[in-house]
Amino acid sequence: MAAPGRRGGALLRTVLGVWPPGPDAAREWVTRLPSLLGSQQRCVSCVSGPAFSGPRLASASRPNGQNSALDCFLGLSQPDSSLNFCVPAVSMHRDEQDLLLVHRPDMPESPRVLRVVLLGAPNAGKSTLSNQLLGRKVFPVSQKVHTTRSQALGVITEKETQVILLDTPGLISPAKQKRHHLELSLLEDPWKSMESADLVVVLVDVSDKWTRNQLSPQVLQCLTQFSQVPSILVMNKVDCLKQKSVLLELTAALTEGVVNGKKLKTRQAVRSQPGNHCPSPAAKGPNTLSMGDPQRIGWPHFQEIFMLSALSQEDVKTLKQYLLAQARPGPWEFHSGVLTSQTPEEICANMIREKLLEYLPQEVPYNVQQKTVMWEEGPNGKLMIEQKLLVPKESHMRILIGPKGHLISQMAQEVGRDLMNIFLCEVQLRLSVKLLK
């Protein structure tokens, strides 16, 4: 126990601002850490008004969740045996994050790299999958469409391999972009990402019975234009299906019955389990089917098929190991300490926007403008944030605040918890609502 105690003591001094008087005390502090983090002294103070004080970070038994970022840094987590690394945190300071992004990569002698683009219809689960692959929630997730508004980049670095994830907005048509007055980035970013991709992951929500039977025209158009880029199919949300036999029909439709250049065998598909990719035979050669067929609903050039739930760590681990194995010799693009290309302010704004989409009805969250008015490091390393939420109507203002201010307080608490696990520091978040004039 001496080694963990010394590691915990050193990290407590830097992360928690505590200086134990000796090694015995350090061991005691590490032992007491879970209860300390669950107490009011170590909670994330997420406020929406001057008199509001946030509740405890999480349950007393596991204040930060199993294998949280803080547990990982303090050596208290019990990670999977195949994951012998700690997921890096994101700096709360923009200048530090910017410097890290341009820092010379600390790659080994034989580095390997893979650039992966995640494509799919809106709300297919791309950001959820990205967060699980990265091991930390850095991308916003909600049940509403267009949560991701522009291309976001995540980096997985394990041993000599670096996988760069490009989480793109859901593919939409130009007509929908104009009709709903959506940002141009929603239309352009997925196409820009494809230009530098080594592998395309096409995500399909198999729980949506209205869209699951075919790939969207936009996805097919993207795959056709960049047919030289290898692609795999990920059938997401299989845990929501009551009848797993539906997966057989969907697989046949989405792949046109062809995987990796060979006809898909029904028996093989029946034996495959959710969370494991369907083994496919080696390809004989390039497929010669016409790729400009307007009636096409599937893509016969997928190299592999994965059936999983993006919420399941075990399911995602299978996909992650596959991605790491697909990396090819080449120089890293980022330092191993980089987790995402987003600035701290962008992460915070996106997490707040996630809650707006989650809790506000219909079109209300799409009309809220966000303005950060304070971002500074307070006493003992606490990150102090204040953001104004600007709304066009008084009715929207009342909805956002909620009865007795409960809704906006709840959103502040939840965002604060997310930010603490991203930045590994105490966070005080204040949200206020103002009517646009």
C-alpha positions in Angstrom: 0.0 0.0 0.0 3.0 2.3 0.3 3.3 3.0 -3.4 -0.4 3.9 -4.0 -0.2 6.1 -0.9 2.8 8.0 -2.3 1.1 8.3 -5.7 -2.1 9.4 -4.1 -0.4 11.9 -1.9 1.4 13.6 -4.8 -1.7 13.7 -6.9 -3.8 15.0 -4.0 -1.4 17.9 -3.7 -1.8 18.9 -7.3 -5.4 17.9 -8.1 -7.1 18.5 -4.7 -4.9 21.1 -3.3 -4.2 19.0 -0.1 -0.7 18.7 1.4 -0.4 15.6 3.7 2.2 15.9 6.4 3.8 12.5 5.8 3.5 9.1 4.0 1.2 7.6 6.7 -1.1 10.6 6.3 -1.0 10.3 2.6 -2.2 6.7 2.8 -4.9 7.8 5.1 -6.0 10.5 2.6 -6.1 8.0 -0.3 -8.2 5.7 1.8 -10.6 8.5 2.8 -10.7 10.0 -0.7 -14.1 8.5 -1.8 -15.9 9.8 1.3 -14.2 13.2 0.9 -15.2 13.6 -2.7 -18.8 12.7 -1.7 -18.9 15.4 1.0 -20.0 19.0 0.6 -16.3 20.1 0.8 -15.5 18.2 -2.4 -18.7 18.5 -4.3 -19.1 20.3 -7.6 -20.8 23.5 -6.8 -23.2 24.2 -9.6 -25.2 27.3 -9.0 -28.0 29.1 -10.8 -28.5 31.8 -8.2 -26.6 33.5 -5.4 -28.2 31.4 -2.7 -28.1 28.0 -4.4 -25.6 25.4 -3.4 -25.2 22.2 -5.5 -25.7 18.7 -4.1 -23.2 15.9 -3.8 -21.4 14.9 -6.9 -22.9 11.4 -7.0 -23.7 8.5 -4.7 -21.6 8.2 -1.6 -20.6 4.7 -2.5 -19.1 5.8 -5.8 -18.8 9.6 -5.9 -17.4 9.9 -9.4 -18.8 6.7 -11.0 -16.9 3.5 -11.6 -13.4 4.0 -13.0 -13.9 7.8 -13.1 -11.1 10.1 -14.3 -10.2 11.0 -10.7 -10.1 7.4 -9.7 -7.9 6.6 -12.7 -5.4 9.4 -11.8 -5.3 8.3 -8.1 -4.8 4.6 -8.9 -8.2 3.7 -7.3 -9.9 2.4 -10.4 -10.1 -1.2 -11.6 -9.7 -0.8 -15.3 -10.2 -3.6 -17.8 -7.0 -5.6 -18.1 -6.7 -4.8 -21.8 -6.8 -1.0 -21.1 -3.4 -0.4 -19.4 -3.5 3.4 -19.9 -5.1 6.4 -18.3 -7.4 8.6 -20.4 -5.9 12.1 -20.4 -7.9 15.0 -19.0 -8.5 18.3 -20.8 -6.9 21.5 -19.4 -9.3 24.1 -18.1 -7.0 26.8 -19.7 -7.4 27.5 -23.3 -3.8 28.5 -23.9 -2.6 25.2 -22.4 -4.9 23.2 -24.6 -3.8 25.2 -27.6 -0.1 24.6 -26.8 -0.7 20.8 -26.3 -2.5 20.6 -29.7 0.6 22.0 -31.5 3.1 20.2 -29.3 5.4 17.8 -31.1 3.9 14.3 -30.8 5.7 12.1 -28.3 5.4 9.0 -30.5 7.5 5.8 -30.2 10.0 4.4 -32.6 7.3 2.5 -34.6 4.2 4.6 -34.5 0.9 3.6 -36.1 -2.0 5.9 -36.9 -5.6 5.7 -38.2 -8.1 8.5 -39.1 -11.6 7.3 -38.6 -14.8 9.2 -39.8 -18.1 8.4 -38.1 -21.0 8.8 -40.5 -24.7 8.3 -40.0 -28.1 9.9 -40.0 -28.9 12.5 -37.2 -29.3 10.9 -33.8 -27.8 7.5 -34.8 -25.5 7.6 -31.7 -22.2 8.8 -33.2 -21.3 11.1 -30.2 -22.2 8.4 -27.7 -20.0 5.9 -29.5 -17.2 8.4 -29.7 -17.3 9.1 -26.0 -17.2 5.4 -25.2 -14.3 4.9 -27.5 -12.4 7.8 -26.0 -13.1 6.7 -22.4 -14.4 10.2 -21.4 -17.4 12.2 -22.2 -16.2 15.1 -24.3 -19.0 15.3 -27.0 -22.6 16.3 -26.2 -25.3 13.7 -26.4 -29.1 14.0 -26.4 -32.2 12.4 -27.8 -32.8 15.3 -30.2 -31.3 15.6 -33.6 -28.4 17.9 -34.6 -26.8 17.8 -31.1 -23.4 17.9 -32.9 -23.3 21.1 -34.9 -19.8 20.9 -36.4 -16.9 18.4 -36.8 -15.3 17.5 -33.5 -12.1 15.5 -33.1 -11.2 12.9 -30.5 -7.9 11.1 -30.0 -7.3 7.6 -28.7 -3.6 6.8 -27.9 -2.6 3.4 -26.8 1.0 2.1 -26.8 2.4 2.8 -30.3 -1.1 3.4 -31.9 -3.1 6.6 -32.3 -6.6 6.6 -33.6 -8.1 9.9 -34.6 -11.9 10.0 -34.4 -13.8 12.6 -36.5 -17.3 12.9 -35.0 -19.3 14.5 -37.7 -22.8 16.0 -37.7 -25.6 13.8 -38.9 -25.8 13.8 -42.7 -28.6 16.0 -44.0 -29.8 17.1 -47.4 -29.3 20.7 -48.7 -33.1 21.1 -48.8 -33.4 20.3 -45.1 -30.5 22.6 -44.3 -32.2 25.5 -46.0 -35.7 24.7 -44.8 -34.7 24.6 -41.1 -32.1 27.4 -41.4 -29.4 25.1 -40.0 -25.7 25.9 -40.0 -23.8 25.3 -43.2 -21.3 23.2 -41.1 -24.0 20.5 -40.8 -24.0 20.1 -44.5 -20.3 20.5 -45.3 -18.3 19.0 -42.4 -19.0 15.3 -43.1 -17.8 15.7 -46.7 -14.6 17.5 -45.6 -13.8 14.8 -43.1 -13.9 12.1 -45.8 -11.0 13.7 -47.7 -8.5 12.6 -45.0 -10.2 9.4 -43.8 -8.4 6.0 -43.6 -11.6 4.2 -42.5 -15.3 5.1 -42.5 -17.6 3.8 -39.7 -21.2 4.0 -40.8 -23.6 4.0 -37.9 -27.2 2.9 -38.2 -29.8 3.1 -35.4 -31.5 -0.3 -35.6 -34.1 0.7 -33.0 -35.6 3.3 -35.4 -38.1 1.2 -37.5 -38.6 4.2 -39.9 -35.0 4.6 -41.0 -33.2 1.3 -40.2 -34.1 -0.6 -43.4 -31.9 1.4 -45.7 -28.9 3.8 -45.6 -29.8 7.4 -46.1 -29.3 8.8 -49.6 -26.7 11.3 -48.1 -24.7 8.4 -46.6 -24.8 6.4 -49.8 -23.7 9.4 -51.8 -20.8 10.0 -49.5 -19.7 6.3 -49.6 -20.0 6.4 -53.4 -18.0 9.5 -53.9 -15.2 8.2 -51.6 -15.5 4.5 -52.5 -11.7 4.1 -52.2 -11.9 4.6 -48.4 -12.5 1.3 -46.5 -15.8 1.2 -44.6 -17.4 -0.9 -41.9 -21.0 -1.0 -40.7 -22.0 -0.6 -37.1 -25.5 -1.5 -36.2 -26.2 0.5 -33.0 -28.8 0.1 -30.2 -29.3 -3.6 -30.7 -30.2 -3.8 -27.0 -33.5 -2.0 -27.9 -34.6 -4.8 -30.2 -37.1 -7.3 -28.8 -36.7 -9.6 -31.7 -33.0 -10.1 -32.6 -34.0 -11.9 -35.8 -34.7 -8.5 -37.3 -30.9 -8.0 -37.4 -30.6 -10.7 -40.1 -33.0 -8.9 -42.4 -31.4 -5.5 -41.7 -27.9 -6.9 -42.3 -29.0 -8.3 -45.7 -30.6 -5.0 -46.7 -27.9 -2.7 -45.5 -25.1 -4.7 -47.1 -27.0 -5.9 -50.2 -26.0 -9.4 -48.9 -22.3 -8.8 -49.5 -19.6 -8.3 -46.9 -15.9 -8.0 -47.8 -16.5 -9.1 -51.3 -18.3 -12.4 -50.4 -22.0 -13.2 -50.1 -23.2 -13.1 -46.5 -24.0 -16.5 -45.1 -27.2 -16.6 -43.1 -25.9 -19.3 -40.7 -22.9 -17.2 -40.0 -25.1 -14.2 -39.2 -27.3 -16.3 -36.9 -24.3 -17.3 -34.8 -22.9 -13.8 -34.4 -23.8 -12.2 -31.1 -24.4 -8.5 -30.4 -21.1 -6.8 -29.5 -19.1 -9.1 -31.7 -18.3 -8.3 -35.3 -19.4 -10.8 -37.9 -16.3 -12.6 -39.3 -16.1 -12.2 -43.0 -14.0 -14.0 -45.5 -11.2 -12.4 -47.4 -12.2 -10.3 -50.4 -11.6 -11.7 -53.8 -11.2 -8.3 -55.3 -13.0 -5.0 -56.0 -16.7 -5.3 -56.4 -17.9 -4.3 -59.8 -21.5 -3.5 -58.9 -22.8 -0.1 -60.1 -22.5 2.5 -57.4 -24.6 5.1 -59.0 -27.9 3.2 -58.8 -30.6 5.6 -57.5 -32.6 2.6 -56.1 -29.7 1.4 -54.0 -30.6 1.1 -50.3 -27.4 -0.6 -49.0 -23.7 -0.7 -49.5 -22.0 -4.0 -50.7 -18.4 -2.8 -49.9 -18.4 -3.0 -46.1 -15.4 -4.9 -44.8 -16.9 -5.8 -41.4 -20.2 -5.6 -39.5 -20.5 -4.8 -35.8 -23.7 -5.2 -33.8 -23.6 -3.4 -30.5 -25.0 -0.9 -28.0 -22.9 2.2 -27.8 -23.8 2.4 -24.1 -22.1 -1.0 -23.4 -18.4 -0.8 -22.6 -18.0 -4.5 -23.4 -19.6 -4.1 -26.9 -17.5 -1.0 -27.7 -14.3 -2.6 -26.6 -14.6 -5.1 -29.4 -14.9 -2.3 -32.0 -12.1 -0.3 -30.3 -9.7 -3.2 -30.6 -10.6 -3.6 -34.2 -9.8 0.1 -34.9 -6.5 -0.2 -33.1 -5.6 -3.2 -35.2 -6.4 -1.4 -38.5 -3.9 1.4 -37.8 -1.0 1.5 -40.3 2.6 2.6 -39.8 2.8 6.4 -39.8 3.6 9.4 -37.7 1.2 10.5 -34.9 -0.6 13.8 -35.5 -1.0 14.7 -31.8 0.8 14.4 -28.5 -0.4 11.5 -26.3 -1.9 14.0 -23.9 -4.4 15.2 -26.4 -8.0 13.9 -25.9 -9.9 16.3 -28.1 -9.3 19.3 -30.3 -12.1 21.3 -28.7 -11.3 24.3 -26.5 -12.4 24.1 -22.8 -15.0 26.8 -23.6 -16.4 24.8 -26.5 -16.7 21.7 -24.3 -18.6 23.6 -21.7 -20.9 25.3 -24.1 -21.7 22.0 -25.8 -22.4 20.3 -22.4 -24.8 23.1 -21.5 -26.4 22.8 -24.9 -26.9 19.1 -24.4 -29.0 19.8 -21.3 -31.0 22.5 -23.1 -31.9 19.9 -25.8 -32.6 17.2 -23.1 -34.9 19.3 -20.9 -36.6 21.9 -23.1 -39.5 21.0 -25.4 -39.8 21.2 -29.2 -38.0 24.2 -30.8 -37.2 26.0 -27.6 -33.6 24.8 -27.2 -32.7 25.6 -30.8 -33.6 29.3 -30.1 -31.3 29.7 -27.1 -28.1 31.7 -27.5 -25.2 31.1 -25.2 -22.7 33.7 -24.0 -19.8 33.0 -21.6 -19.2 36.0 -19.4 -16.8 34.5 -16.9 -14.1 31.8 -17.1 -11.4 32.0 -14.5 -9.5 29.9 -12.0 -10.5 30.7 -8.5 -9.0 29.8 -5.1 -7.5 26.3 -4.7 -7.7 25.7 -8.5 -11.5 25.9 -8.7 -12.8 26.6 -12.2 -15.4 29.4 -12.0 -17.8 29.7 -15.0 -20.7 32.0 -15.7 -22.8 31.7 -18.8 -25.8 33.7 -19.9 -28.6 32.0 -21.8 -30.4 34.4 -24.1 -33.9 33.6 -25.3 -36.3 35.4 -27.7 -39.6 35.0 -25.7 -40.7 35.5 -22.1 -42.5 32.1 -22.4 -39.1 30.5 -23.2 -37.6 32.2 -20.3 -40.1 30.8 -17.9 -39.7 27.3 -19.3 -36.0 27.5 -19.0 -35.9 28.7 -15.4 -38.6 26.2 -14.3 -40.7 26.3 -11.2 -38.8 28.1 -8.4 -35.6 27.9 -10.6 -35.4 24.1 -10.2 -34.8 23.3 -13.9 -31.9 25.7 -14.5 -30.4 24.6 -11.2 -30.6 21.0 -12.2 -29.0 21.7 -15.5 -26.1 23.5 -13.8 -25.6 20.6 -11.4 -25.4 18.0 -14.2 -23.1 20.1 -16.4 -20.9 20.7 -13.5 -20.5 17.0 -12.8 -19.6 16.4 -16.4 -17.0 19.2 -16.5 -15.4 18.0 -13.3 -14.7 14.6 -14.9 -13.4 16.3 -18.0 -11.1 18.9 -16.4 -10.3 17.0 -13.2 -10.9 20.0 -11.0 -13.6 21.5 -8.9 -16.1 23.5 -10.9 -18.5 26.2 -10.0 -21.0 26.9 -12.8 -23.6 29.7 -12.7 -26.3 29.9 -15.4 -28.5 32.9 -15.8 -31.4 33.6 -18.3 -31.9 36.9 -20.1 -34.5 38.0 -22.6 -33.2 39.1 -26.0 -34.1 42.7 -26.9 
